[in-house]
Amino acid sequence: MKLSRRTDYALRAITYLAARTQNGPCSIAEVSGAENIPREFMAKVLKELCRLGFIKSKLGAKGGYVLRRPPNELSVLEVMEGLDGPMAINDCLTEPSLCGRTPGCQMHLLFQRVNDDIRDILGKATFADIAEAHCSAALKIIELKPKECG
């Protein structure tokens, strides 16, 4: 499983908007500049996020983009799956018919457990947590001990 550039940029854009919910709408230029993402690519990403209902655009001189819901109600998993479909580390987890070994495959249970753990962590990670941008938020999400935080 590898994030596409589009998904990476989308997660960064939503995190940026989440950190600025009190500041009002953010322009494409502001988000792309702050995140060092090409403006044209950011425009496409924001348009897709609007289409999916994660953000909305506001017209006018003070217009731009804002989250459609509070950042504590929007998970990383929800956005990832909205963009890329069901998340799985192997095709057999979403389409068992693709693998003739699935019923007796020794790896399937391991893949399922790893996939479930990843989905659980990403499902608990809200953009409010991510926008806090410090170790304690990450610790809360994945339940690590402080000495393990890099």
C-alpha positions as CSV (number, residue, x, y, z in Angstrom):
1,M,0.0,0.0,0.0
2,K,1.4,3.3,-1.0
3,L,-0.3,6.7,-0.9
4,S,-0.8,8.4,-4.3
5,R,0.5,11.9,-4.6
6,R,-3.1,13.1,-5.0
7,T,-4.1,11.5,-1.7
8,D,-1.0,12.8,0.1
9,Y,-1.7,16.3,-1.2
10,A,-5.4,16.0,-0.2
11,L,-4.5,14.9,3.4
12,R,-2.1,17.8,3.7
13,A,-4.7,20.3,2.3
14,I,-7.4,19.1,4.8
15,T,-4.9,19.3,7.6
16,Y,-4.0,22.8,6.7
17,L,-7.7,23.8,6.6
18,A,-8.3,22.0,9.9
19,A,-5.6,24.0,11.6
20,R,-7.3,27.2,10.3
21,T,-11.0,26.6,10.9
22,Q,-11.2,29.8,13.0
23,N,-9.5,31.9,10.3
24,G,-12.2,31.6,7.6
25,P,-11.7,30.4,4.0
26,C,-8.2,29.7,2.6
27,S,-7.4,30.3,-1.1
28,I,-5.8,27.8,-3.4
29,A,-2.6,30.0,-3.5
30,E,-2.5,30.0,0.3
31,V,-2.8,26.3,0.7
32,S,-0.5,25.4,-2.2
33,G,2.1,27.9,-1.0
34,A,2.0,26.7,2.6
35,E,2.2,23.1,1.7
36,N,4.7,23.6,-1.2
37,I,2.4,21.9,-3.7
38,P,2.0,23.1,-7.3
39,R,-1.0,25.5,-7.5
40,E,-2.5,23.6,-10.5
41,F,-2.3,20.3,-8.8
42,M,-3.8,21.8,-5.6
43,A,-6.7,23.3,-7.5
44,K,-7.6,19.8,-8.9
45,V,-7.2,18.2,-5.4
46,L,-9.5,20.9,-3.8
47,K,-12.0,20.5,-6.5
48,E,-12.1,16.7,-5.9
49,L,-12.4,17.2,-2.1
50,C,-15.4,19.5,-2.8
51,R,-17.0,16.9,-5.1
52,L,-16.6,14.3,-2.4
53,G,-18.2,16.6,0.2
54,F,-15.2,17.0,2.6
55,I,-14.7,20.7,1.9
56,K,-16.7,23.5,0.4
57,S,-15.8,26.6,-1.6
58,K,-17.0,30.1,-0.8
59,L,-17.1,32.7,-3.5
60,G,-16.2,36.3,-3.3
61,A,-13.3,38.5,-2.4
62,K,-12.8,36.8,1.0
63,G,-13.7,33.4,-0.5
64,G,-11.7,30.2,-0.5
65,Y,-12.1,26.7,0.9
66,V,-13.3,25.5,4.3
67,L,-14.0,22.1,5.9
68,R,-17.6,21.0,5.5
69,R,-17.6,19.4,9.0
70,P,-15.6,20.1,12.2
71,P,-12.1,18.6,12.0
72,N,-12.8,16.3,15.0
73,E,-15.6,14.6,13.0
74,L,-13.4,13.8,9.9
75,S,-11.0,10.9,9.9
76,V,-7.9,10.3,7.8
77,L,-9.4,6.9,6.8
78,E,-12.6,8.5,5.6
79,V,-10.7,10.9,3.3
80,M,-8.3,8.2,2.0
81,E,-11.1,5.8,1.2
82,G,-13.2,8.6,-0.4
83,L,-10.3,9.3,-2.8
84,D,-9.0,5.8,-3.4
85,G,-11.7,3.4,-2.4
86,P,-11.5,0.7,0.3
87,M,-8.0,0.5,1.8
88,A,-6.3,-2.8,1.8
89,I,-2.7,-4.0,1.9
90,N,-3.5,-6.8,-0.5
91,D,-6.2,-7.3,-3.2
92,C,-7.4,-10.5,-1.5
93,L,-8.8,-8.5,1.4
94,T,-11.2,-6.6,-0.7
95,E,-11.7,-9.0,-3.6
96,P,-11.3,-12.6,-2.3
97,S,-12.3,-14.0,-5.7
98,L,-9.0,-12.6,-7.2
99,C,-7.0,-15.2,-5.2
100,G,-7.7,-18.9,-5.5
101,R,-5.7,-19.4,-2.3
102,T,-7.8,-17.2,0.0
103,P,-9.7,-19.9,1.9
104,G,-6.6,-21.8,2.9
105,C,-3.9,-19.1,2.6
106,Q,-1.6,-18.9,5.6
107,M,-0.9,-15.2,4.9
108,H,-4.5,-14.1,4.6
109,L,-5.1,-13.9,8.4
110,L,-1.9,-12.0,8.9
111,F,-2.8,-9.5,6.1
112,Q,-6.3,-9.2,7.5
113,R,-5.0,-8.4,11.0
114,V,-2.4,-5.9,9.8
115,N,-5.0,-4.3,7.5
116,D,-7.5,-4.1,10.4
117,D,-4.9,-2.4,12.6
118,I,-4.0,0.2,10.0
119,R,-7.7,0.9,9.3
120,D,-8.3,1.2,13.1
121,I,-5.5,3.7,13.6
122,L,-6.4,5.8,10.5
123,G,-10.1,5.6,11.5
124,K,-9.4,7.1,14.9
125,A,-7.1,9.8,13.6
126,T,-9.1,12.9,13.1
127,F,-7.9,16.0,11.4
128,A,-8.3,17.9,14.7
129,D,-5.7,15.5,16.1
130,I,-3.4,15.8,13.1
131,A,-3.7,19.6,13.0
132,E,-2.4,19.9,16.6
133,A,1.0,19.0,15.0
134,H,2.7,17.8,18.1
135,C,3.6,14.4,19.5
136,S,0.9,14.2,22.2
137,A,-1.9,14.1,19.5
138,A,-0.1,11.3,17.7
139,L,0.4,9.4,20.9
140,K,-3.4,9.6,21.7
141,I,-4.2,8.2,18.3
142,I,-1.8,5.2,18.3
143,E,-1.5,4.7,22.1
144,L,2.3,4.8,22.2
145,K,4.3,5.5,25.3
146,P,6.0,8.9,25.3
147,K,9.5,7.5,25.1
148,E,8.6,5.8,21.8
149,C,7.7,9.1,20.1
150,G,10.3,10.1,17.5
